[in-house]
Amino acid sequence: NILSGIQRNFDGEVSLAGKDFDDYSHSELRKYISQVHQKPFLFAESIKNNIAMDQDITDDEIWRILEISGLKNDVANFDNGIETSLGEWGVNLSGGQKQRLTLARALSRKPKLLFLDDCLSAVDTITEEKILQNLDKELVDTTLVWVAHRKSTLKYCNKYLHLGDKHE
């Protein structure tokens, strides 16, 4: 929460691009940083509105983002495509679809720093591999910081830090 700019009162120092976090407004940090949580939050709006939010994004760009996040085929099979309305908290989607939709939302922001908090835990390993390949190819200018429980999620990482039992 500190590194993503959500928690602003903390001890110590955090800087981004050589500038202290306190010198950035919340909206400025949002231009650099996006975050995808393990437990997704979705609005009772259309898929398109859940991705675009306050941005003006074309339908073609929405579909491209859905492709990267591994959700394009699912949404294409919905009767109303990207105009499909979601129930509160996305109750009409599976857990993996919810996670991929919140990933799509984060990707739409074109962040320079993307925090991914076990955000593919509800996705099968075949879909996960497709998404990882897409992210590796598409986000060459983005720093990704992963928290993951499956080692397969981290195979494209340049560096990793293992926290937990050394016998795992």
Salt bridges, closest charged atoms under 4 A:
ASP54 OD1 - ARG109 NH1 2.67
ASP59 OD1 - LYS48 NZ 2.66
GLU61 OE2 - ARG64 NH2 3.25
ASP74 OD2 - ARG100 NH2 3.40
ASP118 OD2 - HIS149 ND1 2.66
GLU128 OE2 - ARG150 NH2 3.43
GLU129 OE1 - LYS155 NZ 2.70
GLU138 OE1 - ARG64 NH1 3.16
